Amino acid sequence: MVRAIILVKSPKKLISVKLGKLADVENSFPTSGQFDAVAIIDVKELSEIKDVTNQIQKINGVERTETMVEVQ
């Protein structure tokens, strides 16, 4: 299993709720600071992270994302 944290910049107040509806998102919550929400994802293969990131970037109002992969 590969875990990643995706930081999301979006002026939409309910962006974390939309993130939580995606299949591979295990948890999402709003944050303060440079980014507005965090999505924690668990996927089987490293290559799947890009697919989830692309889904997030297609959500209306998402301006940008930054992904951090857990290192074990």
mmCIF file as Biopython writes it, N, C-alpha, C and O atoms, coordinates in Angstrom:
data_model
#
loop_
_atom_site.group_PDB
_atom_site.id
_atom_site.type_symbol
_atom_site.label_atom_id
_atom_site.label_alt_id
_atom_site.label_comp_id
_atom_site.label_asym_id
_atom_site.label_entity_id
_atom_site.label_seq_id
_atom_site.pdbx_PDB_ins_code
_atom_site.Cartn_x
_atom_site.Cartn_y
_atom_site.Cartn_z
_atom_site.occupancy
_atom_site.B_iso_or_equiv
_atom_site.auth_seq_id
_atom_site.auth_asym_id
_atom_site.pdbx_PDB_model_num
ATOM 1   N N  . MET A ? 1  ? 0.846   -1.177 0.000   1.0 0.0 1  A 1 
ATOM 2   C CA . MET A ? 1  ? 0.000   0.000  0.000   1.0 0.0 1  A 1 
ATOM 3   C C  . MET A ? 1  ? 0.890   1.239  0.000   1.0 0.0 1  A 1 
ATOM 4   O O  . MET A ? 1  ? 1.926   1.268  0.665   1.0 0.0 1  A 1 
ATOM 5   N N  . VAL A ? 2  ? 0.485   2.244  -0.738  1.0 0.0 2  A 1 
ATOM 6   C CA . VAL A ? 2  ? 1.214   3.501  -0.801  1.0 0.0 2  A 1 
ATOM 7   C C  . VAL A ? 2  ? 0.298   4.594  -0.276  1.0 0.0 2  A 1 
ATOM 8   O O  . VAL A ? 2  ? -0.841  4.729  -0.722  1.0 0.0 2  A 1 
ATOM 9   N N  . ARG A ? 3  ? 0.801   5.369  0.670   1.0 0.0 3  A 1 
ATOM 10  C CA . ARG A ? 3  ? 0.023   6.463  1.254   1.0 0.0 3  A 1 
ATOM 11  C C  . ARG A ? 3  ? 0.610   7.783  0.778   1.0 0.0 3  A 1 
ATOM 12  O O  . ARG A ? 3  ? 1.828   7.944  0.689   1.0 0.0 3  A 1 
ATOM 13  N N  . ALA A ? 4  ? -0.284  8.729  0.471   1.0 0.0 4  A 1 
ATOM 14  C CA . ALA A ? 4  ? 0.157   10.058 0.069   1.0 0.0 4  A 1 
ATOM 15  C C  . ALA A ? 4  ? -0.774  11.102 0.668   1.0 0.0 4  A 1 
ATOM 16  O O  . ALA A ? 4  ? -1.940  10.838 0.963   1.0 0.0 4  A 1 
ATOM 17  N N  . ILE A ? 5  ? -0.221  12.285 0.833   1.0 0.0 5  A 1 
ATOM 18  C CA . ILE A ? 5  ? -0.995  13.436 1.298   1.0 0.0 5  A 1 
ATOM 19  C C  . ILE A ? 5  ? -1.028  14.424 0.152   1.0 0.0 5  A 1 
ATOM 20  O O  . ILE A ? 5  ? 0.010   14.796 -0.395  1.0 0.0 5  A 1 
ATOM 21  N N  . ILE A ? 6  ? -2.231  14.847 -0.209  1.0 0.0 6  A 1 
ATOM 22  C CA . ILE A ? 6  ? -2.388  15.816 -1.287  1.0 0.0 6  A 1 
ATOM 23  C C  . ILE A ? 6  ? -2.938  17.102 -0.685  1.0 0.0 6  A 1 
ATOM 24  O O  . ILE A ? 6  ? -4.031  17.118 -0.119  1.0 0.0 6  A 1 
ATOM 25  N N  . LEU A ? 7  ? -2.175  18.170 -0.811  1.0 0.0 7  A 1 
ATOM 26  C CA . LEU A ? 7  ? -2.592  19.486 -0.350  1.0 0.0 7  A 1 
ATOM 27  C C  . LEU A ? 7  ? -3.357  20.159 -1.485  1.0 0.0 7  A 1 
ATOM 28  O O  . LEU A ? 7  ? -2.937  20.104 -2.641  1.0 0.0 7  A 1 
ATOM 29  N N  . VAL A ? 8  ? -4.478  20.794 -1.153  1.0 0.0 8  A 1 
ATOM 30  C CA . VAL A ? 8  ? -5.349  21.362 -2.189  1.0 0.0 8  A 1 
ATOM 31  C C  . VAL A ? 8  ? -5.603  22.837 -1.919  1.0 0.0 8  A 1 
ATOM 32  O O  . VAL A ? 8  ? -5.985  23.225 -0.815  1.0 0.0 8  A 1 
ATOM 33  N N  . LYS A ? 9  ? -5.384  23.654 -2.948  1.0 0.0 9  A 1 
ATOM 34  C CA . LYS A ? 9  ? -5.683  25.088 -2.885  1.0 0.0 9  A 1 
ATOM 35  C C  . LYS A ? 9  ? -6.993  25.298 -3.629  1.0 0.0 9  A 1 
ATOM 36  O O  . LYS A ? 9  ? -7.092  24.998 -4.818  1.0 0.0 9  A 1 
ATOM 37  N N  . SER A ? 10 ? -8.001  25.814 -2.928  1.0 0.0 10 A 1 
ATOM 38  C CA . SER A ? 10 ? -9.306  26.063 -3.528  1.0 0.0 10 A 1 
ATOM 39  C C  . SER A ? 10 ? -10.082 27.038 -2.660  1.0 0.0 10 A 1 
ATOM 40  O O  . SER A ? 10 ? -10.152 26.861 -1.444  1.0 0.0 10 A 1 
ATOM 41  N N  . PRO A ? 11 ? -10.666 28.066 -3.268  1.0 0.0 11 A 1 
ATOM 42  C CA . PRO A ? 11 ? -11.467 29.002 -2.479  1.0 0.0 11 A 1 
ATOM 43  C C  . PRO A ? 11 ? -12.826 28.429 -2.064  1.0 0.0 11 A 1 
ATOM 44  O O  . PRO A ? 11 ? -13.540 29.047 -1.274  1.0 0.0 11 A 1 
ATOM 45  N N  . LYS A ? 12 ? -13.184 27.264 -2.585  1.0 0.0 12 A 1 
ATOM 46  C CA . LYS A ? 12 ? -14.469 26.651 -2.253  1.0 0.0 12 A 1 
ATOM 47  C C  . LYS A ? 12 ? -14.452 26.170 -0.812  1.0 0.0 12 A 1 
ATOM 48  O O  . LYS A ? 12 ? -13.547 25.433 -0.419  1.0 0.0 12 A 1 
ATOM 49  N N  . LYS A ? 13 ? -15.425 26.571 -0.027  1.0 0.0 13 A 1 
ATOM 50  C CA . LYS A ? 13 ? -15.452 26.236 1.395   1.0 0.0 13 A 1 
ATOM 51  C C  . LYS A ? 13 ? -15.663 24.748 1.665   1.0 0.0 13 A 1 
ATOM 52  O O  . LYS A ? 13 ? -15.170 24.231 2.668   1.0 0.0 13 A 1 
ATOM 53  N N  . LEU A ? 14 ? -16.374 24.065 0.804   1.0 0.0 14 A 1 
ATOM 54  C CA . LEU A ? 14 ? -16.690 22.657 1.048   1.0 0.0 14 A 1 
ATOM 55  C C  . LEU A ? 14 ? -15.803 21.714 0.244   1.0 0.0 14 A 1 
ATOM 56  O O  . LEU A ? 14 ? -16.192 20.578 -0.025  1.0 0.0 14 A 1 
ATOM 57  N N  . ILE A ? 15 ? -14.616 22.173 -0.142  1.0 0.0 15 A 1 
ATOM 58  C CA . ILE A ? 15 ? -13.737 21.339 -0.965  1.0 0.0 15 A 1 
ATOM 59  C C  . ILE A ? 15 ? -13.373 20.039 -0.260  1.0 0.0 15 A 1 
ATOM 60  O O  . ILE A ? 15 ? -13.246 19.008 -0.921  1.0 0.0 15 A 1 
ATOM 61  N N  . SER A ? 16 ? -13.201 20.052 1.052   1.0 0.0 16 A 1 
ATOM 62  C CA . SER A ? 16 ? -12.829 18.817 1.753   1.0 0.0 16 A 1 
ATOM 63  C C  . SER A ? 16 ? -13.943 17.777 1.685   1.0 0.0 16 A 1 
ATOM 64  O O  . SER A ? 16 ? -13.663 16.578 1.679   1.0 0.0 16 A 1 
ATOM 65  N N  . VAL A ? 17 ? -15.190 18.212 1.633   1.0 0.0 17 A 1 
ATOM 66  C CA . VAL A ? 17 ? -16.316 17.276 1.495   1.0 0.0 17 A 1 
ATOM 67  C C  . VAL A ? 17 ? -16.263 16.608 0.121   1.0 0.0 17 A 1 
ATOM 68  O O  . VAL A ? 17 ? -16.472 15.401 0.003   1.0 0.0 17 A 1 
ATOM 69  N N  . LYS A ? 18 ? -15.982 17.398 -0.914  1.0 0.0 18 A 1 
ATOM 70  C CA . LYS A ? 18 ? -15.876 16.834 -2.268  1.0 0.0 18 A 1 
ATOM 71  C C  . LYS A ? 18 ? -14.706 15.866 -2.361  1.0 0.0 18 A 1 
ATOM 72  O O  . LYS A ? 18 ? -14.808 14.830 -3.017  1.0 0.0 18 A 1 
ATOM 73  N N  . LEU A ? 19 ? -13.605 16.195 -1.714  1.0 0.0 19 A 1 
ATOM 74  C CA . LEU A ? 19 ? -12.448 15.297 -1.718  1.0 0.0 19 A 1 
ATOM 75  C C  . LEU A ? 19 ? -12.796 13.964 -1.072  1.0 0.0 19 A 1 
ATOM 76  O O  . LEU A ? 19 ? -12.394 12.910 -1.566  1.0 0.0 19 A 1 
ATOM 77  N N  . GLY A ? 20 ? -13.534 14.003 0.019   1.0 0.0 20 A 1 
ATOM 78  C CA . GLY A ? 20 ? -13.899 12.795 0.757   1.0 0.0 20 A 1 
ATOM 79  C C  . GLY A ? 20 ? -14.773 11.837 -0.019  1.0 0.0 20 A 1 
ATOM 80  O O  . GLY A ? 20 ? -14.901 10.672 0.359   1.0 0.0 20 A 1 
ATOM 81  N N  . LYS A ? 21 ? -15.380 12.306 -1.101  1.0 0.0 21 A 1 
ATOM 82  C CA . LYS A ? 21 ? -16.252 11.451 -1.915  1.0 0.0 21 A 1 
ATOM 83  C C  . LYS A ? 21 ? -15.480 10.635 -2.948  1.0 0.0 21 A 1 
ATOM 84  O O  . LYS A ? 21 ? -16.047 9.736  -3.569  1.0 0.0 21 A 1 
ATOM 85  N N  . LEU A ? 22 ? -14.208 10.932 -3.140  1.0 0.0 22 A 1 
ATOM 86  C CA . LEU A ? 22 ? -13.409 10.167 -4.095  1.0 0.0 22 A 1 
ATOM 87  C C  . LEU A ? 22 ? -13.035 8.815  -3.491  1.0 0.0 22 A 1 
ATOM 88  O O  . LEU A ? 22 ? -12.784 8.712  -2.290  1.0 0.0 22 A 1 
ATOM 89  N N  . ALA A ? 23 ? -13.001 7.796  -4.321  1.0 0.0 23 A 1 
ATOM 90  C CA . ALA A ? 23 ? -12.844 6.411  -3.854  1.0 0.0 23 A 1 
ATOM 91  C C  . ALA A ? 23 ? -11.572 6.159  -3.051  1.0 0.0 23 A 1 
ATOM 92  O O  . ALA A ? 23 ? -11.627 5.476  -2.028  1.0 0.0 23 A 1 
ATOM 93  N N  . ASP A ? 24 ? -10.447 6.681  -3.475  1.0 0.0 24 A 1 
ATOM 94  C CA . ASP A ? 24 ? -9.187  6.359  -2.813  1.0 0.0 24 A 1 
ATOM 95  C C  . ASP A ? 24 ? -8.832  7.303  -1.666  1.0 0.0 24 A 1 
ATOM 96  O O  . ASP A ? 24 ? -7.798  7.127  -1.021  1.0 0.0 24 A 1 
ATOM 97  N N  . VAL A ? 25 ? -9.667  8.290  -1.407  1.0 0.0 25 A 1 
ATOM 98  C CA . VAL A ? 25 ? -9.397  9.234  -0.323  1.0 0.0 25 A 1 
ATOM 99  C C  . VAL A ? 25 ? -9.862  8.625  0.993   1.0 0.0 25 A 1 
ATOM 100 O O  . VAL A ? 25 ? -11.054 8.394  1.196   1.0 0.0 25 A 1 
ATOM 101 N N  . GLU A ? 26 ? -8.915  8.369  1.878   1.0 0.0 26 A 1 
ATOM 102 C CA . GLU A ? 26 ? -9.226  7.774  3.181   1.0 0.0 26 A 1 
ATOM 103 C C  . GLU A ? 26 ? -9.721  8.818  4.176   1.0 0.0 26 A 1 
ATOM 104 O O  . GLU A ? 26 ? -10.552 8.524  5.035   1.0 0.0 26 A 1 
ATOM 105 N N  . ASN A ? 27 ? -9.203  10.048 4.052   1.0 0.0 27 A 1 
ATOM 106 C CA . ASN A ? 27 ? -9.588  11.121 4.967   1.0 0.0 27 A 1 
ATOM 107 C C  . ASN A ? 27 ? -9.350  12.450 4.269   1.0 0.0 27 A 1 
ATOM 108 O O  . ASN A ? 27 ? -8.433  12.583 3.459   1.0 0.0 27 A 1 
ATOM 109 N N  . SER A ? 28 ? -10.173 13.421 4.587   1.0 0.0 28 A 1 
ATOM 110 C CA . SER A ? 28 ? -9.961  14.779 4.073   1.0 0.0 28 A 1 
ATOM 111 C C  . SER A ? 28 ? -10.471 15.757 5.117   1.0 0.0 28 A 1 
ATOM 112 O O  . SER A ? 28 ? -11.422 15.478 5.846   1.0 0.0 28 A 1 
ATOM 113 N N  . PHE A ? 29 ? -9.817  16.907 5.170   1.0 0.0 29 A 1 
ATOM 114 C CA . PHE A ? 29 ? -10.231 17.916 6.140   1.0 0.0 29 A 1 
ATOM 115 C C  . PHE A ? 29 ? -9.751  19.286 5.693   1.0 0.0 29 A 1 
ATOM 116 O O  . PHE A ? 29 ? -8.752  19.396 4.981   1.0 0.0 29 A 1 
ATOM 117 N N  . PRO A ? 30 ? -10.464 20.336 6.109   1.0 0.0 30 A 1 
ATOM 118 C CA . PRO A ? 30 ? -10.041 21.702 5.774   1.0 0.0 30 A 1 
ATOM 119 C C  . PRO A ? 30 ? -8.844  22.107 6.624   1.0 0.0 30 A 1 
ATOM 120 O O  . PRO A ? 30 ? -8.659  21.603 7.732   1.0 0.0 30 A 1 
ATOM 121 N N  . THR A ? 31 ? -8.037  23.017 6.098   1.0 0.0 31 A 1 
ATOM 122 C CA . THR A ? 31 ? -6.878  23.519 6.820   1.0 0.0 31 A 1 
ATOM 123 C C  . THR A ? 31 ? -6.785  25.033 6.663   1.0 0.0 31 A 1 
ATOM 124 O O  . THR A ? 31 ? -7.431  25.623 5.797   1.0 0.0 31 A 1 
ATOM 125 N N  . SER A ? 32 ? -5.986  25.638 7.498   1.0 0.0 32 A 1 
ATOM 126 C CA . SER A ? 32 ? -5.697  27.064 7.335   1.0 0.0 32 A 1 
ATOM 127 C C  . SER A ? 32 ? -4.267  27.177 6.822   1.0 0.0 32 A 1 
ATOM 128 O O  . SER A ? 32 ? -3.472  26.250 6.975   1.0 0.0 32 A 1 
ATOM 129 N N  . GLY A ? 33 ? -3.950  28.290 6.226   1.0 0.0 33 A 1 
ATOM 130 C CA . GLY A ? 33 ? -2.597  28.476 5.709   1.0 0.0 33 A 1 
ATOM 131 C C  . GLY A ? 33 ? -2.589  28.537 4.206   1.0 0.0 33 A 1 
ATOM 132 O O  . GLY A ? 33 ? -3.573  28.944 3.588   1.0 0.0 33 A 1 
ATOM 133 N N  . GLN A ? 34 ? -1.488  28.135 3.614   1.0 0.0 34 A 1 
ATOM 134 C CA . GLN A ? 34 ? -1.300  28.240 2.172   1.0 0.0 34 A 1 
ATOM 135 C C  . GLN A ? 34 ? -2.280  27.363 1.397   1.0 0.0 34 A 1 
ATOM 136 O O  . GLN A ? 34 ? -2.707  27.730 0.302   1.0 0.0 34 A 1 
ATOM 137 N N  . PHE A ? 35 ? -2.640  26.205 1.958   1.0 0.0 35 A 1 
ATOM 138 C CA . PHE A ? 35 ? -3.581  25.296 1.309   1.0 0.0 35 A 1 
ATOM 139 C C  . PHE A ? 35 ? -4.880  25.268 2.104   1.0 0.0 35 A 1 
ATOM 140 O O  . PHE A ? 35 ? -4.897  25.548 3.302   1.0 0.0 35 A 1 
ATOM 141 N N  . ASP A ? 36 ? -5.965  24.925 1.418   1.0 0.0 36 A 1 
ATOM 142 C CA . ASP A ? 36 ? -7.290  24.982 2.022   1.0 0.0 36 A 1 
ATOM 143 C C  . ASP A ? 36 ? -7.823  23.631 2.490   1.0 0.0 36 A 1 
ATOM 144 O O  . ASP A ? 36 ? -8.756  23.572 3.290   1.0 0.0 36 A 1 
ATOM 145 N N  . ALA A ? 37 ? -7.233  22.554 1.994   1.0 0.0 37 A 1 
ATOM 146 C CA . ALA A ? 37 ? -7.697  21.220 2.387   1.0 0.0 37 A 1 
ATOM 147 C C  . ALA A ? 37 ? -6.579  20.210 2.189   1.0 0.0 37 A 1 
ATOM 148 O O  . ALA A ? 37 ? -5.623  20.438 1.448   1.0 0.0 37 A 1 
ATOM 149 N N  . VAL A ? 38 ? -6.733  19.082 2.878   1.0 0.0 38 A 1 
ATOM 150 C CA . VAL A ? 38 ? -5.801  17.963 2.782   1.0 0.0 38 A 1 
ATOM 151 C C  . VAL A ? 38 ? -6.606  16.712 2.454   1.0 0.0 38 A 1 
ATOM 152 O O  . VAL A ? 38 ? -7.675  16.473 3.017   1.0 0.0 38 A 1 
ATOM 153 N N  . ALA A ? 39 ? -6.069  15.923 1.532   1.0 0.0 39 A 1 
ATOM 154 C CA . ALA A ? 39 ? -6.639  14.609 1.237   1.0 0.0 39 A 1 
ATOM 155 C C  . ALA A ? 39 ? -5.572  13.566 1.510   1.0 0.0 39 A 1 
ATOM 156 O O  . ALA A ? 39 ? -4.457  13.668 1.000   1.0 0.0 39 A 1 
ATOM 157 N N  . ILE A ? 40 ? -5.902  12.571 2.305   1.0 0.0 40 A 1 
ATOM 158 C CA . ILE A ? 40 ? -4.985  11.465 2.574   1.0 0.0 40 A 1 
ATOM 159 C C  . ILE A ? 40 ? -5.483  10.282 1.758   1.0 0.0 40 A 1 
ATOM 160 O O  . ILE A ? 40 ? -6.629  9.854  1.891   1.0 0.0 40 A 1 
ATOM 161 N N  . ILE A ? 41 ? -4.596  9.759  0.908   1.0 0.0 41 A 1 
ATOM 162 C CA . ILE A ? 41 ? -5.020  8.672  0.025   1.0 0.0 41 A 1 
ATOM 163 C C  . ILE A ? 41 ? -4.177  7.430  0.268   1.0 0.0 41 A 1 
ATOM 164 O O  . ILE A ? 41 ? -3.011  7.512  0.652   1.0 0.0 41 A 1 
ATOM 165 N N  . ASP A ? 42 ? -4.794  6.282  0.035   1.0 0.0 42 A 1 
ATOM 166 C CA . ASP A ? 42 ? -4.109  4.994  0.077   1.0 0.0 42 A 1 
ATOM 167 C C  . ASP A ? 42 ? -4.402  4.285  -1.236  1.0 0.0 42 A 1 
ATOM 168 O O  . ASP A ? 42 ? -5.561  4.048  -1.579  1.0 0.0 42 A 1 
ATOM 169 N N  . VAL A ? 43 ? -3.345  3.948  -1.969  1.0 0.0 43 A 1 
ATOM 170 C CA . VAL A ? 43 ? -3.482  3.248  -3.244  1.0 0.0 43 A 1 
ATOM 171 C C  . VAL A ? 43 ? -2.539  2.042  -3.252  1.0 0.0 43 A 1 
ATOM 172 O O  . VAL A ? 43 ? -1.629  1.950  -2.428  1.0 0.0 43 A 1 
ATOM 173 N N  . LYS A ? 44 ? -2.763  1.129  -4.181  1.0 0.0 44 A 1 
ATOM 174 C CA . LYS A ? 44 ? -1.943  -0.086 -4.239  1.0 0.0 44 A 1 
ATOM 175 C C  . LYS A ? 44 ? -0.579  0.168  -4.870  1.0 0.0 44 A 1 
ATOM 176 O O  . LYS A ? 44 ? 0.426   -0.383 -4.422  1.0 0.0 44 A 1 
ATOM 177 N N  . GLU A ? 45 ? -0.543  0.998  -5.903  1.0 0.0 45 A 1 
ATOM 178 C CA . GLU A ? 45 ? 0.690   1.243  -6.641  1.0 0.0 45 A 1 
ATOM 179 C C  . GLU A ? 45 ? 1.018   2.730  -6.662  1.0 0.0 45 A 1 
ATOM 180 O O  . GLU A ? 45 ? 0.116   3.567  -6.664  1.0 0.0 45 A 1 
ATOM 181 N N  . LEU A ? 46 ? 2.283   3.053  -6.677  1.0 0.0 46 A 1 
ATOM 182 C CA . LEU A ? 46 ? 2.739   4.434  -6.730  1.0 0.0 46 A 1 
ATOM 183 C C  . LEU A ? 46 ? 2.147   5.174  -7.932  1.0 0.0 46 A 1 
ATOM 184 O O  . LEU A ? 46 ? 1.805   6.352  -7.824  1.0 0.0 46 A 1 
ATOM 185 N N  . SER A ? 47 ? 2.025   4.505  -9.056  1.0 0.0 47 A 1 
ATOM 186 C CA . SER A ? 47 ? 1.510   5.131  -10.274 1.0 0.0 47 A 1 
ATOM 187 C C  . SER A ? 47 ? 0.056   5.584  -10.151 1.0 0.0 47 A 1 
ATOM 188 O O  . SER A ? 47 ? -0.380  6.451  -10.908 1.0 0.0 47 A 1 
ATOM 189 N N  . GLU A ? 48 ? -0.692  5.023  -9.225  1.0 0.0 48 A 1 
ATOM 190 C CA . GLU A ? 48 ? -2.097  5.386  -9.037  1.0 0.0 48 A 1 
ATOM 191 C C  . GLU A ? 48 ? -2.272  6.767  -8.399  1.0 0.0 48 A 1 
ATOM 192 O O  . GLU A ? 48 ? -3.345  7.362  -8.489  1.0 0.0 48 A 1 
ATOM 193 N N  . ILE A ? 49 ? -1.225  7.270  -7.761  1.0 0.0 49 A 1 
ATOM 194 C CA . ILE A ? 49 ? -1.318  8.587  -7.123  1.0 0.0 49 A 1 
ATOM 195 C C  . ILE A ? 49 ? -1.638  9.649  -8.152  1.0 0.0 49 A 1 
ATOM 196 O O  . ILE A ? 49 ? -2.433  10.552 -7.891  1.0 0.0 49 A 1 
ATOM 197 N N  . LYS A ? 50 ? -1.028  9.548  -9.320  1.0 0.0 50 A 1 
ATOM 198 C CA . LYS A ? 50 ? -1.278  10.514 -10.392 1.0 0.0 50 A 1 
ATOM 199 C C  . LYS A ? 50 ? -2.753  10.503 -10.801 1.0 0.0 50 A 1 
ATOM 200 O O  . LYS A ? 50 ? -3.330  11.560 -11.055 1.0 0.0 50 A 1 
ATOM 201 N N  . ASP A ? 51 ? -3.364  9.320  -10.865 1.0 0.0 51 A 1 
ATOM 202 C CA . ASP A ? 51 ? -4.781  9.226  -11.238 1.0 0.0 51 A 1 
ATOM 203 C C  . ASP A ? 51 ? -5.661  9.960  -10.236 1.0 0.0 51 A 1 
ATOM 204 O O  . ASP A ? 51 ? -6.573  10.691 -10.624 1.0 0.0 51 A 1 
ATOM 205 N N  . VAL A ? 52 ? -5.391  9.769  -8.953  1.0 0.0 52 A 1 
ATOM 206 C CA . VAL A ? 52 ? -6.181  10.431 -7.915  1.0 0.0 52 A 1 
ATOM 207 C C  . VAL A ? 52 ? -5.957  11.945 -7.968  1.0 0.0 52 A 1 
ATOM 208 O O  . VAL A ? 52 ? -6.901  12.725 -7.842  1.0 0.0 52 A 1 
ATOM 209 N N  . THR A ? 53 ? -4.709  12.347 -8.153  1.0 0.0 53 A 1 
ATOM 210 C CA . THR A ? 53 ? -4.398  13.775 -8.253  1.0 0.0 53 A 1 
ATOM 211 C C  . THR A ? 53 ? -5.122  14.399 -9.431  1.0 0.0 53 A 1 
ATOM 212 O O  . THR A ? 53 ? -5.646  15.507 -9.315  1.0 0.0 53 A 1 
ATOM 213 N N  . ASN A ? 54 ? -5.161  13.710 -10.562 1.0 0.0 54 A 1 
ATOM 214 C CA . ASN A ? 54 ? -5.888  14.221 -11.729 1.0 0.0 54 A 1 
ATOM 215 C C  . ASN A ? 54 ? -7.378  14.373 -11.441 1.0 0.0 54 A 1 
ATOM 216 O O  . ASN A ? 54 ? -7.998  15.341 -11.884 1.0 0.0 54 A 1 
ATOM 217 N N  . GLN A ? 55 ? -7.958  13.429 -10.703 1.0 0.0 55 A 1 
ATOM 218 C CA . GLN A ? 55 ? -9.377  13.526 -10.324 1.0 0.0 55 A 1 
ATOM 219 C C  . GLN A ? 55 ? -9.608  14.755 -9.453  1.0 0.0 55 A 1 
ATOM 220 O O  . GLN A ? 55 ? -10.594 15.471 -9.631  1.0 0.0 55 A 1 
ATOM 221 N N  . ILE A ? 56 ? -8.706  14.997 -8.519  1.0 0.0 56 A 1 
ATOM 222 C CA . ILE A ? 56 ? -8.838  16.149 -7.625  1.0 0.0 56 A 1 
ATOM 223 C C  . ILE A ? 56 ? -8.718  17.442 -8.416  1.0 0.0 56 A 1 
ATOM 224 O O  . ILE A ? 56 ? -9.475  18.384 -8.182  1.0 0.0 56 A 1 
ATOM 225 N N  . GLN A ? 57 ? -7.784  17.497 -9.343  1.0 0.0 57 A 1 
ATOM 226 C CA . GLN A ? 57 ? -7.576  18.711 -10.122 1.0 0.0 57 A 1 
ATOM 227 C C  . GLN A ? 57 ? -8.749  19.033 -11.041 1.0 0.0 57 A 1 
ATOM 228 O O  . GLN A ? 57 ? -8.898  20.175 -11.476 1.0 0.0 57 A 1 
ATOM 229 N N  . LYS A ? 58 ? -9.582  18.043 -11.340 1.0 0.0 58 A 1 
ATOM 230 C CA . LYS A ? 58 ? -10.764 18.259 -12.177 1.0 0.0 58 A 1 
ATOM 231 C C  . LYS A ? 58 ? -11.961 18.793 -11.390 1.0 0.0 58 A 1 
ATOM 232 O O  . LYS A ? 58 ? -12.956 19.199 -11.991 1.0 0.0 58 A 1 
ATOM 233 N N  . ILE A ? 59 ? -11.884 18.800 -10.061 1.0 0.0 59 A 1 
ATOM 234 C CA . ILE A ? 59 ? -12.981 19.316 -9.241  1.0 0.0 59 A 1 
ATOM 235 C C  . ILE A ? 59 ? -13.072 20.825 -9.449  1.0 0.0 59 A 1 
ATOM 236 O O  . ILE A ? 59 ? -12.067 21.535 -9.388  1.0 0.0 59 A 1 
ATOM 237 N N  . ASN A ? 60 ? -14.272 21.297 -9.690  1.0 0.0 60 A 1 
ATOM 238 C CA . ASN A ? 60 ? -14.498 22.724 -9.922  1.0 0.0 60 A 1 
ATOM 239 C C  . ASN A ? 60 ? -13.973 23.545 -8.746  1.0 0.0 60 A 1 
ATOM 240 O O  . ASN A ? 60 ? -14.328 23.295 -7.594  1.0 0.0 60 A 1 
ATOM 241 N N  . GLY A ? 61 ? -13.124 24.527 -9.050  1.0 0.0 61 A 1 
ATOM 242 C CA . GLY A ? 61 ? -12.606 25.408 -8.021  1.0 0.0 61 A 1 
ATOM 243 C C  . GLY A ? 61 ? -11.212 25.067 -7.523  1.0 0.0 61 A 1 
ATOM 244 O O  . GLY A ? 61 ? -10.596 25.879 -6.832  1.0 0.0 61 A 1 
ATOM 245 N N  . VAL A ? 62 ? -10.698 23.891 -7.854  1.0 0.0 62 A 1 
ATOM 246 C CA . VAL A ? 62 ? -9.352  23.533 -7.425  1.0 0.0 62 A 1 
ATOM 247 C C  . VAL A ? 62 ? -8.350  24.326 -8.259  1.0 0.0 62 A 1 
ATOM 248 O O  . VAL A ? 62 ? -8.340  24.240 -9.487  1.0 0.0 62 A 1 
ATOM 249 N N  . GLU A ? 63 ? -7.515  25.092 -7.579  1.0 0.0 63 A 1 
ATOM 250 C CA . GLU A ? 63 ? -6.525  25.926 -8.261  1.0 0.0 63 A 1 
ATOM 251 C C  . GLU A ? 63 ? -5.203  25.192 -8.459  1.0 0.0 63 A 1 
ATOM 252 O O  . GLU A ? 63 ? -4.583  25.289 -9.518  1.0 0.0 63 A 1 
ATOM 253 N N  . ARG A ? 64 ? -4.774  24.454 -7.427  1.0 0.0 64 A 1 
ATOM 254 C CA . ARG A ? 64 ? -3.540  23.696 -7.535  1.0 0.0 64 A 1 
ATOM 255 C C  . ARG A ? 64 ? -3.468  22.656 -6.431  1.0 0.0 64 A 1 
ATOM 256 O O  . ARG A ? 64 ? -4.210  22.705 -5.451  1.0 0.0 64 A 1 
ATOM 257 N N  . THR A ? 65 ? -2.551  21.712 -6.618  1.0 0.0 65 A 1 
ATOM 258 C CA . THR A ? 65 ? -2.329  20.667 -5.618  1.0 0.0 65 A 1 
ATOM 259 C C  . THR A ? 65 ? -0.835  20.483 -5.424  1.0 0.0 65 A 1 
ATOM 260 O O  . THR A ? 65 ? -0.023  20.852 -6.273  1.0 0.0 65 A 1 
ATOM 261 N N  . GLU A ? 66 ? -0.499  19.904 -4.291  1.0 0.0 66 A 1 
ATOM 262 C CA . GLU A ? 66 ? 0.881   19.496 -4.024  1.0 0.0 66 A 1 
ATOM 263 C C  . GLU A ? 66 ? 0.809   18.137 -3.336  1.0 0.0 66 A 1 
ATOM 264 O O  . GLU A ? 66 ? 0.059   17.952 -2.378  1.0 0.0 66 A 1 
ATOM 265 N N  . THR A ? 67 ? 1.593   17.195 -3.833  1.0 0.0 67 A 1 
ATOM 266 C CA . THR A ? 67 ? 1.527   15.821 -3.344  1.0 0.0 67 A 1 
ATOM 267 C C  . THR A ? 67 ? 2.802   15.446 -2.604  1.0 0.0 67 A 1 
ATOM 268 O O  . THR A ? 67 ? 3.913   15.742 -3.044  1.0 0.0 67 A 1 
ATOM 269 N N  . MET A ? 68 ? 2.610   14.790 -1.471  1.0 0.0 68 A 1 
ATOM 270 C CA . MET A ? 68 ? 3.726   14.261 -0.687  1.0 0.0 68 A 1 
ATOM 271 C C  . MET A ? 68 ? 3.472   12.780 -0.457  1.0 0.0 68 A 1 
ATOM 272 O O  . MET A ? 68 ? 2.417   12.390 0.044   1.0 0.0 68 A 1 
ATOM 273 N N  . VAL A ? 69 ? 4.451   11.957 -0.827  1.0 0.0 69 A 1 
ATOM 274 C CA . VAL A ? 69 ? 4.325   10.509 -0.687  1.0 0.0 69 A 1 
ATOM 275 C C  . VAL A ? 69 ? 5.015   10.073 0.588   1.0 0.0 69 A 1 
ATOM 276 O O  . VAL A ? 69 ? 6.130   10.509 0.875   1.0 0.0 69 A 1 
ATOM 277 N N  . GLU A ? 70 ? 4.356   9.208  1.360   1.0 0.0 70 A 1 
ATOM 278 C CA . GLU A ? 70 ? 4.942   8.689  2.585   1.0 0.0 70 A 1 
ATOM 279 C C  . GLU A ? 70 ? 6.142   7.806  2.245   1.0 0.0 70 A 1 
ATOM 280 O O  . GLU A ? 70 ? 6.069   6.956  1.358   1.0 0.0 70 A 1 
ATOM 281 N N  . VAL A ? 71 ? 7.234   8.017  2.956   1.0 0.0 71 A 1 
ATOM 282 C CA . VAL A ? 71 ? 8.443   7.222  2.760   1.0 0.0 71 A 1 
ATOM 283 C C  . VAL A ? 71 ? 8.564   6.246  3.919   1.0 0.0 71 A 1 
ATOM 284 O O  . VAL A ? 71 ? 8.485   6.638  5.083   1.0 0.0 71 A 1 
ATOM 285 N N  . GLN A ? 72 ? 8.752   4.989  3.598   1.0 0.0 72 A 1 
ATOM 286 C CA . GLN A ? 72 ? 8.858   3.974  4.649   1.0 0.0 72 A 1 
ATOM 287 C C  . GLN A ? 72 ? 10.203  3.344  4.655   1.0 0.0 72 A 1 
ATOM 288 O O  . GLN A ? 72 ? 10.469  2.465  5.475   1.0 0.0 72 A 1 
#
